[in-house]
Amino acid sequence: MFILKLTTTLALVFIVFLFDNNQLAASEKDTQSVNTLDKQAVFDMHTHYKWSQANVTSPEQALAFMDAEAVSHAVVIGKPTEFALKLKRLAPKRIVAFYGPYRDSLDWLLWQRNEALIPKVEAALASGEYQGIGELHIIGGGFARRKDDSVVLKAFLELAVKYDVPVMIHTEFSKPSYMLAICEAHRKSKIIWAHAGAILQPADVDLVMSKCPNVWSGMAARDPWRYVDNQHTDENGKLFPEWKALMLKYPNRFMVGSDTVWPVDELDSWHTADTGWQELGRFWTFHRRWLAQLPDHISLKIKRENAMKLFKM
């Protein structure tokens, strides 16, 4: 009996030891990464970790890619949404998990019609594990609900206010009126405008940002490989004057991300793995080139400080 009790006690001690050391290792990973930051450190405000990536990129490997590119923090959107927590649990001080409502390939088109998502989003935010909602696609060409008829979007924006978290919205319209209708109707909501309006021109982005101080523009996927018909730099990576002027006008409300999706023409393919994390260096090499063309204090805001403040890191 004594031997059995001793064995049980030792086993419990060993389990506690392993747990504490695992927690310590995660804590040290957070601390080490933050303490060794250089001036190139960035906050990636738009990444994805999806089922189509998991076979080629483990959560540990994703964090290693971040370390290699001096990405101190990242917003992670999971598909399914719990995939974001795989990274967050390894590095809770570095990862901001967003609740992404997509599970199936067509959900990016259908989410606005799925009112069953509303209690799921509230439960996720109430749990404290998620610090944002999105990415929510609102695409033109007949796919979007009318501006006054999206019960789900309205509920999400109201939940974001209730739990004090931002909502990332991806609009694809030829005019800024759709985003204006959203941000003006929900002025208490903090809205991250994915891809800074995507196909819109700087004047359109300026209009939205001037009328809605609750909108932050994210420059993720604004690179030579995505949005190729609406670049913000020339073929040599030089910022176009209109975009530079816009960033100088709103230095506190621009952010940058990588949008770890690759190849862009094989989204969520069953036969091709998504290697977006393997392209992290490519994306950030490009972004750092144009960021360096801004005054140092503004570049620092856009590549890191604005996101740190918005996400309360």
C-alpha positions in Angstrom: 0.0 0.0 0.0 2.8 2.4 0.9 4.6 1.6 -2.4 1.3 2.3 -4.3 0.8 5.6 -2.5 4.4 6.6 -3.1 4.2 5.7 -6.8 0.9 7.7 -7.2 2.5 10.7 -5.4 5.6 10.6 -7.6 3.4 10.3 -10.7 1.4 13.4 -9.7 4.6 15.3 -9.0 5.9 14.4 -12.4 2.7 15.5 -14.1 2.8 18.8 -12.3 6.4 19.2 -13.2 5.7 18.6 -16.9 2.7 21.0 -16.8 4.7 23.7 -15.1 7.6 23.3 -17.5 5.3 23.4 -20.6 3.8 26.6 -19.2 7.2 28.0 -18.5 8.4 27.1 -22.1 5.4 28.9 -23.6 6.0 31.8 -21.3 9.7 31.9 -22.2 8.9 31.8 -25.9 6.6 34.8 -25.5 9.2 36.7 -23.4 12.2 35.8 -25.5 10.5 36.9 -28.7 9.4 40.2 -27.3 12.7 41.0 -25.5 14.8 40.4 -28.6 12.9 42.7 -30.9 14.8 45.1 -33.2 13.7 48.1 -35.2 12.4 45.8 -37.9 9.8 44.2 -35.6 6.3 44.2 -37.0 2.7 43.4 -35.9 1.1 41.3 -38.6 -2.6 42.4 -38.3 -3.9 39.8 -40.8 -2.9 36.1 -40.9 -4.9 32.9 -41.4 -4.3 29.4 -40.0 -6.6 27.0 -41.9 -7.3 23.3 -42.3 -5.7 23.5 -45.7 -2.4 24.7 -44.1 -2.2 22.3 -41.2 -0.6 19.4 -43.1 2.3 21.6 -44.2 2.6 24.1 -41.3 2.2 23.1 -37.7 1.4 25.8 -35.1 5.0 25.6 -33.9 6.2 26.1 -37.4 4.0 29.1 -37.9 5.5 30.7 -34.8 8.9 29.9 -36.1 8.2 31.7 -39.4 7.1 34.7 -37.3 10.3 34.7 -35.4 12.4 34.4 -38.6 10.7 37.5 -40.0 10.7 39.5 -36.7 6.9 39.4 -36.5 6.4 40.1 -32.8 2.6 39.8 -32.8 -0.1 38.6 -35.1 -3.9 38.5 -35.6 -4.8 35.0 -36.5 -8.1 34.0 -38.2 -8.8 30.3 -38.0 -10.7 28.1 -40.4 -12.3 26.5 -38.6 -12.2 29.2 -36.1 -10.7 27.1 -33.3 -7.5 26.7 -35.4 -6.5 30.3 -34.3 -6.4 29.0 -30.7 -3.8 26.5 -31.7 -1.3 29.3 -32.1 -2.6 31.4 -29.3 -2.2 28.7 -26.7 1.5 28.3 -27.7 2.1 32.1 -27.5 -0.7 33.8 -25.7 1.2 37.1 -25.4 1.8 37.3 -29.1 -1.3 36.0 -30.8 -4.7 37.8 -31.1 -7.3 35.3 -32.1 -10.2 36.4 -34.2 -13.5 34.5 -34.3 -13.9 33.6 -38.0 -17.4 32.3 -38.8 -16.3 30.2 -41.8 -16.1 26.4 -41.8 -17.1 25.5 -45.4 -15.9 26.8 -48.7 -19.1 28.8 -49.4 -19.4 30.3 -46.0 -17.7 33.6 -47.1 -20.8 34.1 -49.3 -23.5 32.7 -47.0 -22.6 34.0 -43.5 -24.8 37.0 -43.7 -27.8 34.7 -44.1 -26.9 32.5 -41.1 -28.5 33.9 -38.0 -27.4 30.8 -36.0 -23.9 32.4 -36.0 -24.9 35.2 -33.7 -25.1 33.2 -30.4 -21.9 31.4 -31.4 -20.0 34.6 -31.8 -21.3 35.9 -28.5 -20.3 32.8 -26.7 -16.8 33.0 -28.3 -16.3 36.6 -27.2 -17.7 35.9 -23.8 -15.2 33.1 -23.3 -12.3 35.7 -23.5 -10.4 33.5 -26.0 -11.2 35.7 -29.0 -10.3 39.4 -29.3 -12.1 40.2 -32.6 -14.5 39.1 -35.3 -13.7 38.4 -38.9 -12.6 38.4 -41.6 -16.1 39.0 -42.9 -16.5 39.2 -46.7 -19.0 41.5 -48.2 -18.7 41.1 -52.0 -20.5 42.9 -54.8 -22.0 41.3 -57.9 -25.3 40.3 -56.2 -23.7 38.3 -53.4 -24.2 40.9 -50.6 -27.3 41.6 -48.6 -28.9 45.0 -48.9 -27.3 47.6 -46.7 -30.3 47.7 -44.4 -31.0 44.0 -44.4 -28.1 42.3 -42.8 -29.3 41.2 -39.4 -26.2 39.1 -38.9 -23.7 41.9 -39.7 -25.6 44.3 -37.4 -25.5 41.8 -34.6 -21.8 41.2 -35.0 -21.1 44.9 -34.9 -23.2 45.4 -31.8 -21.5 42.4 -30.1 -18.1 44.0 -31.0 -19.1 47.1 -29.1 -20.4 45.1 -26.1 -17.1 43.1 -25.8 -14.9 46.0 -26.9 -13.3 44.2 -29.8 -12.8 45.1 -33.5 -14.5 43.6 -36.5 -12.5 43.0 -39.7 -14.6 43.6 -42.8 -13.5 42.9 -46.4 -15.6 44.8 -48.9 -15.3 44.5 -52.7 -17.3 47.2 -54.3 -16.5 49.8 -57.0 -17.8 52.6 -54.8 -17.1 53.4 -51.1 -20.8 53.8 -50.3 -21.2 50.3 -48.8 -18.5 50.8 -46.2 -19.8 54.3 -45.5 -23.2 52.9 -44.8 -21.8 50.4 -42.3 -19.3 52.6 -40.5 -21.7 55.6 -40.2 -24.5 53.5 -38.8 -22.2 51.8 -36.3 -19.9 54.6 -35.1 -19.2 52.9 -31.8 -17.8 49.8 -33.5 -14.1 49.5 -34.2 -13.8 48.4 -37.8 -10.7 47.1 -39.5 -11.1 47.6 -43.3 -9.3 44.6 -44.8 -7.1 45.4 -47.7 -7.9 49.2 -47.3 -10.9 48.9 -49.6 -9.5 46.3 -51.9 -10.3 47.6 -55.3 -11.0 51.2 -54.3 -8.8 54.2 -55.1 -7.0 56.4 -52.5 -9.7 59.1 -52.9 -12.4 56.6 -51.9 -10.4 55.3 -49.0 -9.8 58.9 -47.9 -13.6 59.6 -48.0 -14.4 56.7 -45.7 -11.6 57.4 -43.3 -12.5 61.1 -43.1 -16.1 60.4 -42.4 -15.6 57.4 -40.1 -12.9 57.8 -37.4 -13.8 54.3 -36.2 -12.3 52.7 -39.3 -8.7 51.4 -39.5 -7.3 50.4 -42.9 -5.2 47.3 -43.2 -2.7 46.9 -46.0 -2.6 43.1 -46.0 -2.5 41.5 -49.5 -1.7 44.9 -51.0 1.3 43.5 -52.8 2.5 42.6 -56.3 0.9 39.2 -56.1 -2.6 40.1 -54.9 -4.7 43.1 -56.0 -2.4 43.4 -59.0 -4.8 45.8 -60.7 -4.8 48.2 -57.8 -1.3 48.6 -56.4 -0.1 51.2 -54.0 3.5 51.0 -55.2 5.1 51.0 -58.7 7.0 48.1 -60.2 10.1 49.2 -58.2 8.3 49.2 -54.9 8.0 53.0 -54.6 4.9 54.3 -52.9 2.6 56.2 -55.1 2.2 59.8 -54.0 -1.6 59.5 -53.4 -1.1 56.5 -51.0 1.8 58.1 -49.2 -0.2 61.3 -48.7 -3.1 59.2 -47.3 -0.8 57.5 -44.8 0.7 60.8 -43.7 -2.9 62.1 -43.2 -4.0 59.2 -41.1 -0.8 57.9 -39.5 -2.7 56.4 -36.5 -5.2 54.4 -38.5 -3.2 52.3 -41.0 -1.8 48.8 -40.2 0.0 46.1 -42.2 -0.4 42.4 -42.5 0.7 39.5 -44.7 -2.6 37.6 -45.3 -1.0 34.2 -45.2 -2.8 32.6 -48.2 -0.9 31.0 -51.1 -1.3 30.3 -53.9 -4.0 32.9 -54.4 -5.7 31.0 -57.2 -6.2 27.9 -55.1 -8.1 29.0 -52.1 -9.0 26.1 -49.8 -8.2 23.6 -52.5 -8.6 19.9 -51.6 -5.7 18.9 -53.8 -3.2 21.8 -53.1 -1.9 22.7 -49.7 -2.0 26.3 -48.7 1.6 27.4 -48.1 0.9 31.0 -47.0 3.1 30.8 -44.0 6.0 29.7 -46.1 5.6 33.0 -48.0 5.7 35.2 -44.9 9.2 36.4 -45.8 8.2 37.3 -49.3 5.2 39.4 -48.1 7.1 41.2 -45.4 10.2 42.0 -47.5 7.8 43.8 -49.8 6.0 45.7 -47.1 9.2 46.7 -45.3 10.5 48.3 -48.5 7.6 50.7 -48.9 7.3 51.3 -45.1 10.9 52.5 -45.2 9.9 55.3 -47.5 7.8 56.9 -44.8 9.1 59.1 -41.9 10.5 56.8 -39.2 7.9 57.7 -36.6 5.0 57.1 -39.0 6.5 53.8 -40.3 6.7 52.6 -36.7 3.1 53.5 -36.1 1.9 51.7 -39.2 4.0 48.5 -38.9 3.5 48.0 -35.1 2.3 50.7 -32.7 -1.2 51.2 -34.1 -2.0 47.5 -33.9 -0.4 47.3 -30.4 -2.7 50.1 -29.3 -5.9 48.8 -31.0 -5.4 45.3 -29.6 -4.3 46.5 -26.2 -1.1 44.5 -26.2 
